[in-house]
Amino acid sequence: HWVQKLAQVLGIQEEAVLQELAKVKDPTNQPDNSIELSGEKREEPNPSSETNRKKMIEENIISLVLGNPGHVNEINETHYPYFSESTISFLQLAKKVVDLPEEQFLGQGQKKDVQKVFADILAGRPSLVHCDFDAKYLSFLAALALKGDLLQEEDAKKEIQLCLLQLKHIELKNRLHTLAADIKNAESSGEHSKVDELMRAFQTLSRELL
């Protein structure tokens, strides 16, 4: 239930959330009777831990794509908000490599070999796709490429889907925490209409976690 989720994010009892909802729906309630949410003890999320987890998931996806380049098509632009800018740049590069027309390879007397293009890029050699990554990032990618070779193709596809779900969950939690803070601030300021609006937004967003 979304009320339970909101209570968990705010670190308060569900009863307190329901009382706040009741007051928002009934504008005759006086501000003096409001519950002081800021006085409730609340467990804050650990930003460092969540950031590290997100970083590890992103690195896993990069390694899986390097090991099985065609799987980059499992990721589309709607997923980009889950990623850091550097990972988005990598994914965009990977899509360019995978989408190279076969004619470009034939023009050089080669068969289409996406893995070779990636190998050239990671080694800093001239390739069919221009790459602006610096040497440090290329070394980082080369290390992840070794990890990606360990999974079979079908397993890699499933793993990418799982990683995307995990990143979506992290992104949703971050947005819910932001909404929860906004709700608490609006309640403290006596902005009951805003609280009601934010509660609805929280309700809509929390359904995506189900």
C-alpha positions as CSV (number, residue, x, y, z in Angstrom):
1,H,0.0,0.0,0.0
2,W,1.3,3.4,-0.9
3,V,0.6,4.8,2.6
4,Q,2.9,2.2,4.0
5,K,5.6,3.1,1.5
6,L,5.3,6.8,2.4
7,A,5.5,6.0,6.1
8,Q,8.6,3.9,5.5
9,V,10.3,6.7,3.5
10,L,9.4,9.3,6.1
11,G,10.3,7.0,9.0
12,I,7.0,7.5,10.8
13,Q,3.9,5.3,11.7
14,E,1.3,4.7,9.1
15,E,-1.3,6.2,11.5
16,A,0.5,9.5,11.4
17,V,0.4,9.5,7.6
18,L,-3.3,8.8,7.6
19,Q,-3.9,11.6,10.1
20,E,-2.0,14.0,7.8
21,L,-4.1,12.9,4.8
22,A,-7.3,13.4,6.8
23,K,-6.2,16.9,7.7
24,V,-5.4,17.7,4.1
25,K,-8.8,16.6,3.0
26,D,-10.5,18.6,5.8
27,P,-9.4,22.2,5.5
28,T,-11.2,23.1,8.7
29,N,-8.5,21.5,10.7
30,Q,-6.3,24.1,12.5
31,P,-2.5,24.2,11.9
32,D,-2.0,23.9,15.7
33,N,-3.2,20.3,15.6
34,S,-0.7,19.3,13.0
35,I,1.7,16.5,13.7
36,E,5.3,17.6,13.8
37,L,6.9,15.3,11.3
38,S,10.3,16.8,11.8
39,G,10.2,15.7,15.4
40,E,9.9,12.0,14.4
41,K,13.1,10.0,14.3
42,R,13.8,9.0,10.7
43,E,16.5,6.7,9.3
44,E,18.2,8.5,6.5
45,P,19.4,6.6,3.5
46,N,23.2,6.1,3.1
47,P,24.0,8.1,-0.1
48,S,27.5,6.6,-0.3
49,S,26.3,3.0,-0.2
50,E,23.6,3.6,-2.7
51,T,26.0,5.5,-5.0
52,N,28.5,2.6,-4.9
53,R,25.8,0.1,-5.6
54,K,24.6,2.1,-8.6
55,K,28.2,2.4,-9.9
56,M,28.7,-1.4,-9.6
57,I,25.5,-2.1,-11.5
58,E,26.4,0.3,-14.3
59,E,29.9,-1.3,-14.5
60,N,28.2,-4.7,-14.8
61,I,26.1,-3.5,-17.7
62,I,29.1,-2.0,-19.5
63,S,31.0,-5.3,-19.1
64,L,28.0,-7.3,-20.4
65,V,27.7,-5.0,-23.4
66,L,31.4,-5.3,-24.2
67,G,31.2,-9.1,-24.0
68,N,28.0,-9.2,-26.0
69,P,27.7,-6.0,-28.0
70,G,24.4,-6.7,-29.6
71,H,22.8,-6.7,-26.2
72,V,23.1,-2.9,-26.1
73,N,19.8,-2.9,-27.9
74,E,18.2,-4.1,-24.7
75,I,18.8,-0.6,-23.4
76,N,16.9,2.4,-24.9
77,E,16.8,6.1,-24.3
78,T,14.1,5.8,-21.6
79,H,16.7,4.0,-19.5
80,Y,19.3,6.8,-19.8
81,P,18.1,8.7,-16.7
82,Y,19.3,5.7,-14.6
83,F,22.9,6.1,-15.8
84,S,25.8,8.5,-15.2
85,E,26.9,10.7,-18.1
86,S,30.0,8.6,-18.8
87,T,27.9,5.4,-19.0
88,I,25.4,7.1,-21.4
89,S,28.3,8.1,-23.6
90,F,29.5,4.5,-23.7
91,L,26.1,3.2,-24.5
92,Q,25.7,5.7,-27.3
93,L,29.1,4.7,-28.7
94,A,28.2,1.0,-28.4
95,K,25.0,1.6,-30.4
96,K,26.9,3.3,-33.1
97,V,29.3,0.4,-33.3
98,V,26.6,-2.2,-33.4
99,D,24.6,-0.3,-36.0
100,L,27.5,0.1,-38.4
101,P,26.3,-1.0,-41.9
102,E,28.1,-4.0,-43.3
103,E,29.1,-2.0,-46.4
104,Q,31.6,-0.1,-44.2
105,F,33.3,-3.3,-43.4
106,L,33.2,-4.6,-47.0
107,G,34.8,-1.4,-48.2
108,Q,37.8,-2.4,-46.2
109,G,37.8,-6.0,-47.4
110,Q,36.4,-7.3,-44.1
111,K,33.3,-9.1,-42.8
112,K,31.3,-7.2,-40.2
113,D,33.1,-7.8,-36.9
114,V,31.7,-5.6,-34.1
115,Q,34.0,-7.2,-31.5
116,K,37.1,-6.1,-33.6
117,V,35.8,-2.5,-33.7
118,F,35.5,-2.6,-29.9
119,A,39.0,-4.1,-29.6
120,D,40.4,-1.3,-31.8
121,I,38.7,1.3,-29.7
122,L,39.8,-0.1,-26.4
123,A,43.4,-0.4,-27.7
124,G,43.4,3.2,-28.9
125,R,43.8,2.1,-32.6
126,P,42.0,3.8,-35.5
127,S,38.5,2.3,-35.9
128,L,35.4,2.7,-37.9
129,V,33.7,4.7,-35.1
130,H,35.3,7.9,-33.8
131,C,35.8,7.8,-30.0
132,D,36.7,10.7,-27.7
133,F,37.3,8.7,-24.5
134,D,40.6,9.4,-22.8
135,A,43.2,6.7,-22.1
136,K,42.2,6.3,-18.5
137,Y,38.6,5.5,-19.4
138,L,39.6,3.2,-22.2
139,S,41.7,1.2,-19.7
140,F,38.7,1.1,-17.4
141,L,36.6,-0.3,-20.2
142,A,39.2,-2.8,-21.2
143,A,39.2,-4.2,-17.7
144,L,35.4,-4.5,-17.7
145,A,35.6,-6.2,-21.1
146,L,37.4,-9.2,-19.5
147,K,34.6,-9.6,-17.0
148,G,31.9,-9.5,-19.7
149,D,33.4,-12.4,-21.6
150,L,32.6,-14.8,-18.8
151,L,28.8,-14.9,-19.4
152,Q,27.0,-16.8,-22.1
153,E,25.0,-14.7,-24.5
154,E,21.5,-15.6,-23.2
155,D,22.6,-15.2,-19.5
156,A,24.1,-11.8,-20.4
157,K,20.8,-10.6,-21.8
158,K,18.9,-11.7,-18.7
159,E,21.6,-10.1,-16.5
160,I,21.2,-6.7,-18.3
161,Q,17.4,-6.8,-17.8
162,L,18.0,-7.5,-14.1
163,C,20.5,-4.6,-13.8
164,L,18.0,-2.2,-15.5
165,L,15.4,-3.2,-13.0
166,Q,17.8,-2.5,-10.1
167,L,18.8,0.9,-11.5
168,K,15.1,1.8,-12.0
169,H,14.5,0.8,-8.4
170,I,17.3,3.0,-7.2
171,E,16.1,5.9,-9.3
172,L,12.5,5.6,-8.0
173,K,13.7,5.4,-4.4
174,N,15.7,8.6,-4.9
175,R,12.7,10.4,-6.4
176,L,10.5,9.1,-3.6
177,H,12.9,10.4,-0.9
178,T,12.9,13.8,-2.6
179,L,9.1,13.8,-2.7
180,A,9.0,12.7,1.0
181,A,11.2,15.6,2.0
182,D,9.0,18.0,0.0
183,I,5.9,16.6,1.7
184,K,7.5,17.1,5.1
185,N,8.5,20.7,4.3
186,A,5.1,21.5,2.8
187,E,3.3,20.1,5.9
188,S,5.6,22.1,8.3
189,S,4.7,25.2,6.3
190,G,1.0,24.5,6.5
191,E,0.7,24.3,2.7
192,H,-2.1,21.7,2.8
193,S,-3.0,21.9,-0.9
194,K,0.6,21.3,-1.8
195,V,0.8,18.4,0.6
196,D,-2.2,16.8,-1.1
197,E,-0.6,17.3,-4.5
198,L,2.7,15.8,-3.4
199,M,0.9,12.9,-1.8
200,R,-0.8,12.1,-5.1
201,A,2.6,12.3,-6.9
202,F,4.1,10.0,-4.3
203,Q,1.2,7.6,-4.7
204,T,1.6,7.5,-8.5
205,L,5.4,7.0,-8.3
206,S,5.2,4.3,-5.5
207,R,3.0,2.2,-7.8
208,E,6.0,1.8,-10.1
209,L,7.8,-0.1,-7.3
210,L,5.2,-2.8,-7.2
